[in-house]
Amino acid sequence: MFLGLVRGTVVASHKDPGLEGAILRIVQPVNHDRSNAGKLLIAVDNVAAREGDLVYLVKGKEACIPWKTNALAPIDAAIVGLVEGMHLS
């Protein structure tokens, strides 16, 4: 899992049938201090995130597991949680 900031939404009127009903978000991967940690990516939103939210994501084949509509959907990244706070020792 890794952290990201939601930067926007992708509007796609035509997409793979396995993604029907999916909300696609543009996410900036970040470090724990919210500094950039990679390139922007597109992720399926499983938690109703909004622009500016700090979220945690999964990538790879595990990303399609939370998408209950179609286990074989072409998903590379998925938002699986909203971060409400963090405590580092």
C-alpha positions as CSV (number, residue, x, y, z in Angstrom):
1,M,0.0,0.0,0.0
2,F,1.1,3.6,-0.5
3,L,-0.3,7.1,0.1
4,G,-1.6,9.5,-2.5
5,L,-3.4,12.8,-2.9
6,V,-6.5,12.9,-5.1
7,R,-5.9,15.6,-7.7
8,G,-8.9,15.2,-10.0
9,T,-11.4,12.9,-11.8
10,V,-11.3,11.3,-15.1
11,V,-14.5,11.5,-17.2
12,A,-14.7,8.6,-19.7
13,S,-18.0,8.0,-21.4
14,H,-16.6,4.9,-23.2
15,K,-14.6,2.3,-21.3
16,D,-14.0,-1.4,-20.9
17,P,-17.2,-3.1,-19.8
18,G,-15.4,-4.4,-16.7
19,L,-15.1,-0.8,-15.5
20,E,-18.7,0.0,-15.9
21,G,-19.8,2.2,-12.9
22,A,-16.2,2.8,-11.8
23,I,-15.2,6.3,-10.7
24,L,-11.6,7.1,-11.9
25,R,-9.5,9.5,-9.9
26,I,-6.2,11.2,-10.8
27,V,-3.8,10.6,-7.8
28,Q,-0.4,12.0,-6.9
29,P,1.6,9.4,-5.0
30,V,3.1,11.1,-1.9
31,N,5.5,10.3,1.0
32,H,4.3,10.5,4.7
33,D,5.1,14.3,4.6
34,R,3.0,14.7,1.5
35,S,6.0,15.4,-0.8
36,N,5.6,13.9,-4.3
37,A,6.7,10.3,-4.6
38,G,6.2,9.6,-8.2
39,K,4.1,10.3,-11.4
40,L,0.4,10.9,-11.4
41,L,-1.7,7.8,-11.9
42,I,-5.3,6.9,-12.5
43,A,-7.0,4.7,-9.8
44,V,-10.4,3.2,-9.4
45,D,-12.1,4.9,-6.4
46,N,-13.6,2.4,-4.0
47,V,-14.2,4.8,-1.1
48,A,-15.9,7.9,-2.6
49,A,-12.7,10.1,-2.2
50,R,-12.8,13.7,-3.1
51,E,-10.3,16.1,-4.6
52,G,-7.6,17.0,-2.0
53,D,-8.2,13.8,0.1
54,L,-5.2,11.9,1.4
55,V,-5.9,8.2,0.5
56,Y,-4.1,4.9,0.5
57,L,-3.9,2.8,-2.6
58,V,-2.8,-0.6,-3.9
59,K,-1.2,-1.3,-7.3
60,G,-0.9,-4.4,-9.5
61,K,-3.1,-7.4,-9.6
62,E,-4.3,-6.8,-6.1
63,A,-6.0,-3.5,-7.3
64,C,-8.9,-5.4,-8.9
65,I,-9.7,-7.4,-5.7
66,P,-11.8,-4.6,-4.1
67,W,-13.6,-4.0,-7.4
68,K,-16.4,-6.5,-6.7
69,T,-18.2,-5.9,-10.0
70,N,-15.6,-7.8,-12.1
71,A,-12.5,-9.6,-10.7
72,L,-10.9,-9.5,-14.1
73,A,-11.4,-5.8,-14.8
74,P,-8.3,-4.0,-16.2
75,I,-7.4,-2.2,-13.1
76,D,-3.8,-1.2,-12.2
77,A,-4.4,0.9,-9.1
78,A,-7.3,1.3,-6.6
79,I,-8.0,3.6,-3.8
80,V,-8.9,1.5,-0.8
81,G,-9.0,3.9,2.1
82,L,-9.2,7.5,3.3
83,V,-6.5,8.7,5.6
84,E,-7.9,10.7,8.5
85,G,-4.7,11.0,10.4
86,M,-1.2,9.6,10.9
87,H,1.1,9.2,13.9
88,L,4.8,8.6,13.3
89,S,7.2,7.8,16.2
